[in-house]
């Protein structure tokens, strides 16, 4: 075979070698394929964005629902009595002096079972919460006004209403925030508050 009649000039060994005329073989040329459907991307892009938005909204809703359902809910809310009882809150005089409060500073929030709830009314450097059972102060707590004041007591279950499930509740938590005292129950110390 004559090389002049066969223009591969050694390309059978190297398919990317130049041919006899110094040109690249046709298979080695770089080609850029055209988009067979130039409008397809523009048509599906809004659907992809909408699907991502729906997915994000569903995840956010799921997180909110799970978070809300896991938070304890009060079994009762007590508000300040418009007509306070004439009896004064029985707090120890030493405690009153230590915290700088007097009976005149307290207002009744009513009772939850046998537990009477009292709170300070005068704004100041602290907010106090007193839990009184059978004319004795069982718990007295004060906090800065930026924090919720929390008082927890262990009490005979017959002295307070049962838990929503009907179980006796011996652990009661009172939380003073704003002008409301929320009441939470725990049927047992390991069970968490309702």
C-alpha positions as a printed NumPy array, in Angstrom:
array([[  0.   ,   0.   ,   0.   ],
       [  1.13 ,   3.417,  -0.893],
       [  1.019,   6.054,   1.847],
       [  0.001,   8.776,  -0.574],
       [ -3.176,   6.908,  -1.446],
       [ -3.946,   6.144,   2.166],
       [ -4.184,   9.491,   4.045],
       [ -4.082,   8.102,   7.6  ],
       [ -0.312,   8.378,   7.858],
       [  0.026,   6.302,  10.995],
       [ -3.323,   7.163,  12.572],
       [ -4.231,   3.52 ,  12.823],
       [ -1.923,   3.413,  15.838],
       [ -2.847,   6.875,  17.217],
       [ -6.394,   7.922,  16.358],
       [ -5.719,  11.504,  17.462],
       [ -2.732,  11.977,  15.14 ],
       [ -3.014,  14.51 ,  12.341],
       [ -3.843,  13.2  ,   8.882],
       [ -1.653,  13.559,   5.796],
       [ -2.878,  17.105,   5.197],
       [ -2.174,  18.172,   8.808],
       [ -5.814,  18.202,   9.911],
       [ -7.263,  16.644,  13.009],
       [ -9.349,  13.588,  12.399],
       [-13.113,  14.263,  12.369],
       [-13.698,  12.323,  15.604],
       [-11.205,  14.445,  17.538],
       [-12.943,  17.723,  16.825],
       [-14.665,  19.175,  19.821],
       [-18.319,  19.643,  19.236],
       [-20.816,  21.398,  21.46 ],
       [-24.137,  19.677,  21.394],
       [-27.067,  22.037,  21.196],
       [-29.835,  21.957,  23.802],
       [-32.523,  19.774,  22.226],
       [-35.226,  21.576,  24.28 ],
       [-33.993,  25.095,  24.999],
       [-37.252,  26.055,  26.805],
       [-37.473,  22.948,  28.973],
       [-35.296,  24.306,  31.798],
       [-37.256,  27.538,  31.865],
       [-40.517,  25.582,  32.069],
       [-39.57 ,  23.283,  34.957],
       [-37.534,  25.769,  37.038],
       [-40.636,  27.382,  38.651],
       [-41.953,  23.908,  39.529],
       [-38.651,  22.975,  41.18 ],
       [-38.644,  26.223,  43.168],
       [-42.274,  25.657,  44.222],
       [-41.513,  22.077,  45.296],
       [-38.555,  23.221,  47.412],
       [-40.704,  25.959,  49.009],
       [-43.449,  23.449,  49.867],
       [-40.869,  21.081,  51.35 ],
       [-39.35 ,  23.837,  53.51 ],
       [-42.828,  24.919,  54.679],
       [-43.749,  21.334,  55.572],
       [-40.56 ,  20.853,  57.578],
       [-41.073,  24.161,  59.429],
       [-44.68 ,  23.256,  60.251],
       [-43.613,  19.844,  61.506],
       [-40.957,  21.363,  63.755],
       [-43.458,  23.857,  65.209],
       [-46.061,  21.166,  65.872],
       [-43.562,  18.858,  67.546],
       [-42.138,  21.73 ,  69.615],
       [-45.583,  22.908,  70.71 ],
       [-46.789,  19.44 ,  71.636],
       [-43.691,  18.771,  73.735],
       [-44.119,  21.873,  75.903],
       [-45.943,  21.348,  79.169],
       [-49.357,  22.946,  79.399],
       [-50.745,  24.426,  82.578],
       [-53.676,  22.618,  84.144],
       [-54.914,  25.923,  85.594],
       [-54.243,  29.643,  85.373],
       [-54.779,  31.87 ,  88.38 ],
       [-55.239,  35.63 ,  88.128],
       [-55.085,  38.289,  90.816],
       [-58.294,  38.495,  92.811],
       [-60.138,  41.768,  92.326],
       [-61.503,  41.524,  95.859],
       [-58.559,  40.342,  97.964],
       [-59.274,  38.439, 101.102],
       [-58.955,  40.474, 104.284],
       [-56.478,  37.99 , 105.803],
       [-52.829,  38.774, 105.273],
       [-50.366,  36.335, 103.785],
       [-48.647,  34.541, 106.675],
       [-44.967,  35.087, 105.892],
       [-42.19 ,  34.898, 108.432],
       [-41.103,  38.353, 109.66 ],
       [-37.421,  37.513, 109.138],
       [-38.099,  36.459, 105.542],
       [-40.136,  39.615, 104.966],
       [-37.321,  41.798, 106.301],
       [-34.697,  39.925, 104.287],
       [-36.623,  40.458, 101.031],
       [-37.921,  43.906, 101.941],
       [-41.616,  43.042, 101.6  ],
       [-44.621,  43.401, 103.868],
       [-48.119,  41.947, 103.863],
       [-49.281,  45.09 , 102.067],
       [-47.146,  44.165,  99.043],
       [-49.016,  40.906,  98.434],
       [-52.212,  40.151,  96.539],
       [-54.096,  36.855,  96.452],
       [-54.289,  34.811,  93.273],
       [-56.841,  32.482,  94.813],
       [-56.145,  28.871,  95.534],
       [-55.432,  25.605,  93.811],
       [-56.917,  22.978,  96.072],
       [-55.632,  23.68 ,  99.577],
       [-52.702,  25.793,  98.306],
       [-53.299,  29.549,  98.462],
       [-51.183,  31.569,  96.035],
       [-49.923,  35.072,  96.85 ],
       [-47.721,  37.4  ,  94.815],
       [-46.142,  40.791,  95.305],
       [-47.935,  43.616,  93.544],
       [-45.514,  46.496,  93.79 ],
       [-43.028,  46.695,  90.957],
       [-39.493,  46.726,  92.164],
       [-36.235,  44.86 ,  92.01 ],
       [-37.994,  41.538,  92.631],
       [-41.22 ,  39.588,  92.194],
       [-42.18 ,  37.198,  94.944],
       [-44.484,  34.204,  95.035],
       [-45.754,  32.614,  98.254],
       [-47.566,  29.285,  98.492],
       [-49.598,  28.994, 101.695],
       [-51.104,  25.705, 102.878],
       [-53.095,  25.461, 106.105],
       [-52.014,  28.979, 107.199],
       [-48.307,  28.174, 106.833],
       [-45.992,  29.4  , 104.099],
       [-44.768,  26.276, 102.346],
       [-42.747,  28.031,  99.68 ],
       [-41.523,  31.595,  99.24 ],
       [-39.552,  32.558,  96.13 ],
       [-38.406,  35.889,  94.712],
       [-36.753,  36.617,  91.365],
       [-35.805,  39.67 ,  89.321],
       [-38.769,  40.956,  87.29 ],
       [-37.234,  39.734,  84.013],
       [-37.521,  36.079,  85.114],
       [-40.549,  33.919,  85.829],
       [-40.911,  33.176,  89.527],
       [-41.306,  29.434,  90.121],
       [-42.402,  27.676,  93.297],
       [-42.629,  23.879,  93.464],
       [-44.215,  21.985,  96.31 ],
       [-44.78 ,  18.359,  97.239],
       [-48.208,  18.016,  98.785],
       [-50.608,  15.308,  99.882],
       [-52.514,  14.4  ,  96.674],
       [-55.87 ,  14.652,  98.454],
       [-55.251,  18.397,  98.995],
       [-55.103,  19.285,  95.262],
       [-57.193,  18.305,  92.226],
       [-56.014,  15.206,  90.333],
       [-54.009,  15.358,  87.117],
       [-55.926,  15.498,  83.804],
       [-55.429,  11.739,  83.476],
       [-57.17 ,  11.208,  86.819],
       [-53.988,  10.226,  88.62 ],
       [-53.306,  11.783,  92.002],
       [-50.873,  14.694,  91.746],
       [-48.464,  15.278,  94.592],
       [-45.971,  17.55 ,  92.817],
       [-47.304,  21.007,  91.946],
       [-45.419,  23.809,  90.21 ],
       [-46.614,  27.422,  90.271],
       [-45.103,  29.817,  87.713],
       [-45.693,  33.578,  87.989],
       [-45.217,  35.408,  84.713],
       [-46.721,  38.739,  83.808],
       [-49.985,  38.857,  85.801],
       [-50.836,  35.156,  85.68 ],
       [-49.837,  32.163,  87.796],
       [-49.745,  28.97 ,  85.74 ],
       [-50.216,  25.677,  87.589],
       [-48.422,  22.545,  86.399],
       [-48.764,  19.041,  87.814],
       [-46.513,  16.003,  87.851],
       [-48.164,  12.729,  88.84 ],
       [-44.775,  11.551,  90.106],
       [-41.334,  13.193,  90.302],
       [-39.991,  11.228,  87.31 ],
       [-43.045,  11.853,  85.131],
       [-42.516,  15.501,  84.214],
       [-45.081,  18.259,  84.449],
       [-48.336,  18.355,  82.492]])
